[in-house]
Amino acid sequence: MTLKPTFLLFFILFFFSVFAQIPSGYYDAANGLTGTPLRASLHNIIKGHTSLSYSNLENYMNQSDAKPGNIVWDIYSDIPGSTAPYIYHYVSADQCGNYNAEGVCWNKEHSWPQSWFNSSSPMESDMFHIYPTDGWVNGKRSNYPYGTVSTPTYTSQNGSKLGSCSTPGYTGIAFEPINEYKGDLARSYFYMCTRYYTEDNAWLVNEMVNKANLQPWALALLKIWNETDTVSQKEIDRNNVIYGFQHNRNPFIDHPEWVNLIWGGASAIDNISLSNFNVAIYPNPATDVTKIIIPNNHSSNFIVNIYNNIGDNIYTANTSMNEVSVNLNHVSNGTYVVKISDGNGMYITKKLVVIK
């Protein structure tokens, strides 16, 4: 079949619109900023996006959240690197009507629940926080906060959990996704905090959020999730596709380091009386022992904490030494966050990988 020139031009424009990368100069106004000025600048860059029709959202999701074969990429049932317990396709028969168990049908999960913004537009159809998920597990999550669940009352077939939250700062009911999607959801939340910054007058205040701001315990946890579950190719592809539809991007997929630049982290160490502060961790990856090496041009005591990927503190040391040796014999495989702080609210974070 020969394509007519006008159709070919439309196809080319559509292809590059949907699958575009970061446009040249897109973030120029944010360069060099930190803290609230960075958040405000990013808000101005991504606000006013094209609002999509919620009733037709599945027609966009089958491009942004699909695996080969028109398979729904359900983060509440998917098991990366293994076989999912069930799969759905982007066909009407697999979309939810009635259901009374897991594995029956899928629907649209507002990771930032609709009730928190009064089901208003454009939040209701903003794809950056909406994911296709199993209807039953979606219902179990309900509008509970995300958090760490040590003793679940319900566990989905891919290991997502519901139960009392064990994250310091909140003890109510929480929902914990599997590790591979914690960073995805954290960056969705940082997007919402930035896209709707100063546009949240009618939003809810609850255990996890204060309108478009995260409560302190939730902010601390999601920063850890952002650090330990790094940006995946899935997120990069999804960001590019959604940009083609909504004409805005998730800055924290393009630049995950901006989380710390806005809400505290690596940049905060600039306020400590140090010059050229540069913490080294060696070996990294590590097996049995690793050393945290702090420059010798400081006059402060430091607190070293290591957190696992659900936010549990597995190691603490208070030191004035330039080198801290950490025994890892009882530490499992995984990615950890090392936090070095001065005790006055200033800190820097580094990643540690443990391989047995």
C-alpha positions in Angstrom: 0.0 0.0 0.0 1.3 3.5 -0.9 0.7 6.2 1.6 -0.5 9.5 0.3 1.9 12.4 1.2 -0.6 14.1 3.5 -1.2 10.9 5.4 2.5 10.1 5.6 3.2 13.6 7.0 0.4 13.1 9.6 1.9 9.7 10.6 5.4 11.2 10.9 4.2 14.1 13.1 2.1 11.7 15.2 5.0 9.3 15.7 7.4 12.0 16.8 4.7 13.6 19.0 3.9 10.5 20.9 7.5 9.1 21.2 9.4 12.4 21.7 12.3 12.7 24.0 12.9 15.7 26.3 12.5 18.8 24.0 15.5 21.0 23.7 15.4 23.8 26.3 12.4 22.3 28.0 13.9 22.6 31.5 16.1 25.7 30.9 14.1 27.9 33.3 14.8 25.4 36.1 18.6 25.2 35.7 20.6 26.2 38.7 17.6 26.4 41.1 17.0 24.5 44.3 14.3 24.3 47.0 11.0 26.1 46.5 12.2 28.2 43.5 13.0 24.9 41.7 9.6 23.5 42.5 7.9 26.7 41.4 9.8 26.8 38.2 9.0 23.1 37.3 5.4 23.8 38.1 5.3 26.7 35.6 7.0 24.4 33.0 4.5 21.5 33.3 1.3 23.3 34.3 -1.6 23.8 31.8 -1.2 20.4 30.2 -3.7 19.0 27.7 -6.5 17.5 29.8 -7.7 14.1 28.4 -11.1 12.6 28.5 -11.3 10.2 31.5 -13.9 8.0 29.8 -11.4 7.4 26.9 -8.3 7.0 29.1 -7.9 3.3 28.2 -7.3 4.3 24.6 -4.2 6.2 25.8 -3.1 3.6 28.3 -2.8 0.9 25.7 0.2 2.9 24.4 1.6 4.2 27.7 1.1 1.1 29.9 1.2 -1.9 27.7 3.5 -4.9 27.1 3.9 -6.5 23.7 0.8 -8.4 22.7 -1.6 -5.6 23.9 -1.0 -6.8 27.5 -2.0 -4.5 30.3 1.0 -3.5 32.4 -0.6 -4.0 35.8 1.8 -2.9 38.6 -0.3 -4.7 41.2 0.0 -8.1 39.5 3.2 -7.9 37.4 6.3 -9.7 38.7 9.4 -8.3 36.9 11.7 -11.0 35.7 9.1 -13.7 36.4 5.6 -14.9 35.2 2.7 -12.8 36.4 -0.1 -14.8 38.1 -2.6 -13.6 35.4 -2.6 -11.1 32.6 -5.2 -8.8 31.0 -5.4 -7.4 27.5 -6.7 -4.1 26.3 -10.0 -5.5 25.2 -13.4 -4.6 26.5 -14.0 -8.1 28.0 -11.0 -7.6 30.4 -12.2 -4.2 31.7 -14.0 -4.2 35.0 -17.7 -4.6 35.4 -18.5 -6.9 38.3 -15.8 -8.8 40.2 -15.4 -10.5 43.5 -11.8 -11.8 43.4 -8.4 -11.0 42.1 -7.6 -11.9 38.5 -11.0 -11.1 37.1 -10.6 -7.7 35.4 -8.6 -4.4 35.4 -9.5 -0.8 36.0 -7.9 2.5 36.5 -6.0 3.2 39.7 -5.6 6.8 40.9 -2.4 6.4 42.8 -3.2 9.8 44.4 -6.8 8.9 45.2 -9.6 10.9 43.6 -11.1 11.7 47.0 -7.9 13.6 47.9 -8.6 16.2 45.2 -12.4 15.9 45.1 -12.5 14.1 41.8 -11.8 17.3 40.0 -10.3 18.0 36.6 -7.6 17.9 35.3 -6.3 15.7 38.1 -9.0 13.1 37.5 -7.4 12.2 34.1 -3.8 13.1 34.6 -2.0 10.0 33.4 1.1 10.6 35.4 -0.5 9.3 38.5 -3.0 6.8 37.0 -2.1 3.2 36.4 -4.1 0.2 35.1 -4.4 -2.3 37.9 -6.4 -5.4 38.9 -9.8 -4.2 40.1 -9.8 -6.3 43.3 -6.4 -5.2 44.4 -7.3 -1.6 43.5 -10.3 -1.9 45.7 -8.2 -3.3 48.6 -5.8 -0.4 48.3 -8.8 1.9 48.3 -7.6 5.4 49.3 -5.2 4.2 52.0 -1.7 5.9 52.0 1.3 4.1 50.6 3.6 2.9 53.3 5.6 0.0 54.8 3.6 -3.0 55.9 5.4 -5.5 58.1 2.4 -7.7 59.1 -0.1 -7.7 56.3 -3.8 -8.5 56.6 -3.9 -9.0 52.8 -1.3 -9.9 50.2 -1.9 -9.8 46.5 -0.6 -12.6 44.2 2.4 -10.5 43.2 3.2 -9.6 46.8 1.6 -6.1 47.3 0.5 -5.8 50.9 -2.2 -4.1 53.0 -2.0 -3.7 56.7 -0.9 -1.6 59.6 1.9 0.8 58.6 5.3 0.3 60.2 6.8 3.4 58.7 7.8 5.8 61.6 5.2 8.6 61.8 2.1 6.7 60.8 0.5 3.6 62.3 -2.8 3.4 60.4 -3.7 1.2 57.5 -1.3 1.4 54.5 -0.7 -0.3 51.1 2.8 -1.4 50.1 3.5 -2.1 46.4 6.3 -4.5 45.5 9.8 -3.0 45.5 10.1 -2.8 41.7 7.3 -0.2 41.5 7.9 1.8 44.6 10.1 4.4 42.8 7.5 4.7 40.0 4.8 5.6 42.5 7.1 7.9 44.5 7.9 9.9 41.3 4.2 10.0 40.5 3.7 11.6 43.9 6.5 14.1 43.5 5.0 15.0 40.1 1.6 15.7 41.7 3.2 17.8 44.4 4.8 19.9 41.7 2.2 20.0 38.9 -0.5 21.2 41.3 1.7 23.3 43.6 -0.4 26.4 44.6 -3.4 24.9 42.7 -4.6 22.7 45.7 -7.1 25.0 47.6 -9.9 22.4 47.6 -7.6 19.4 48.2 -7.8 17.1 51.2 -5.6 17.1 54.3 -5.1 13.6 55.7 -2.5 11.2 57.2 -0.3 11.2 54.0 -0.8 14.6 52.4 -1.5 18.2 53.3 -3.2 19.2 50.0 -0.4 19.0 47.4 2.3 18.5 50.0 3.4 15.2 51.6 3.3 14.8 55.3 6.8 14.5 56.8 6.8 10.7 57.3 5.5 10.2 53.8 8.1 12.5 52.3 10.9 10.7 54.1 9.6 7.3 52.9 9.0 8.3 49.2 12.5 9.9 49.1 13.9 6.5 50.0 11.8 4.8 47.4 13.0 7.3 44.8 16.6 6.5 45.8 16.4 2.7 46.0 14.1 1.9 43.0 15.7 4.0 40.3 14.1 5.1 37.0 13.4 2.2 34.7 13.1 2.0 31.0 9.4 1.5 31.5 9.1 4.9 33.2 11.2 6.6 30.5 9.1 5.1 27.7 5.9 6.0 29.6 7.0 9.5 30.2 7.7 10.0 26.5 4.3 8.6 25.4 2.3 10.6 27.9 4.2 13.7 26.8 2.8 13.1 23.4 -0.7 13.1 24.7 -0.7 15.6 27.6 2.2 17.8 26.3 3.9 17.9 29.7 6.4 15.6 31.4 7.2 14.2 34.8 10.4 16.1 35.7 11.4 13.5 38.4 11.7 10.7 35.7 13.8 13.0 33.6 15.8 14.2 36.6 15.2 12.1 39.7 17.9 14.1 41.5 15.6 17.1 41.6 13.7 15.3 44.5 16.6 16.0 46.8 17.3 19.4 45.4 13.7 20.5 46.3 12.9 18.5 49.4 16.4 18.1 50.9 19.1 15.6 50.2 22.5 15.7 48.5 22.4 19.5 48.0 21.6 20.2 51.7 25.2 19.3 52.6 26.3 22.7 51.1 25.1 24.3 54.4 27.6 22.3 56.5 30.9 24.1 57.1 32.9 21.8 54.7 34.7 22.4 51.5 34.5 19.9 48.6 32.4 17.5 50.8 32.6 14.1 49.0 31.7 10.9 50.7 33.1 7.7 49.3 31.7 4.1 49.8 34.1 1.3 49.1 33.7 -1.4 48.0 30.3 -0.8 46.4 28.8 -3.2 45.5 29.9 -4.9 48.7 29.6 -8.4 50.1 30.8 -8.7 53.7 32.2 -5.3 54.7 32.1 -1.8 53.2 33.8 1.4 54.4 32.2 4.9 54.4 35.0 7.4 54.0 34.3 11.0 55.0 36.8 13.8 54.1 39.1 14.8 56.8 38.5 18.5 56.3 35.6 18.7 58.7 35.1 19.6 62.4 31.7 18.0 63.0 30.5 14.7 64.4 28.4 12.8 61.9 25.5 10.3 62.1 25.6 7.5 59.6 22.3 5.6 59.0 21.6 2.9 56.4 18.1 2.2 55.3 16.6 -0.7 53.3 14.2 -0.3 50.4 11.1 -0.2 52.7 12.6 2.5 54.9 13.8 0.4 57.9 16.9 1.7 59.6 19.3 -1.3 59.6 22.4 0.5 60.8 23.3 3.6 62.9 26.7 5.1 63.9 27.7 8.4 65.5 31.2 9.2 64.7 33.9 11.9 64.4 36.1 9.5 62.5 36.9 9.8 58.8 36.2 6.2 58.1 33.4 4.0 59.2 33.6 0.2 58.7 30.2 -1.5 58.3 29.8 -5.3 58.8 27.3 -6.6 56.2 27.3 -10.3 57.2 23.7 -10.2 58.3 22.5 -7.8 55.5 20.6 -9.3 52.5 21.1 -8.7 48.8 19.6 -5.4 47.7 20.0 -1.7 47.3 20.3 0.5 50.4 20.4 4.2 51.1 23.3 5.5 53.2 22.5 8.8 54.9 25.3 10.9 56.5 24.0 13.8 58.6 25.5 16.5 60.8 22.7 16.3 63.5 21.4 19.8 62.5 19.1 18.7 59.7 21.8 18.8 57.0 22.6 15.5 55.2 23.8 13.8 52.1 22.6 10.4 50.7 24.5 7.7 48.8 23.5 4.4 47.4 25.0 1.1 48.6 24.5 -2.2 46.7 24.9 -5.5 48.6 25.6 -8.7 46.6 26.1 -12.0 48.4 
